[in-house]
Amino acid sequence: MNERIIDRESVARHLSISTEILVRYERLGLVRSVREGEVEGYEPAEIRRIWSILSYQRDLGVNLAGVEVILRLRDRMSHLHRHLTHLAEDLSSLAETRDADEPS
């Protein structure tokens, strides 16, 4: 694995939450932990996701059901953005091929 794994206890300590909250987020499917050797923790992208969850709850007062909806929508938007980027690249490639095939 290329990315560094940060153990659950360190993440909890740095974010001023309990490890039980992190485990609860995992059980709810909001975040995923990974295991690398003896270390079980989170990749940087998951830590950013945990930070977002905490921000939604602490700063905006969103409950976990609302957080789940926000995360699902955010994930869907990211997926659609990647898909549109690929489509744009394909269209650009097709246009270049078509321009190259046309006689001058």
LINRA-V591922 format. One record per helix or strand of 3 or more residues. SS is the DSSP state (h for helix, s for strand). FROM is the first residue (numbers start at 1). TO is the last residue. If there is no record, write none. Layout:
# LINRA-V591922
ss=(SS:SS)
from=(FROM:FROM)
to=(TO:TO)
This chain:
# LINRA-V591922
ss=(h:h:s:s:h:h)
from=(8:19:34:39:44:64)
to=(14:27:36:42:60:101)
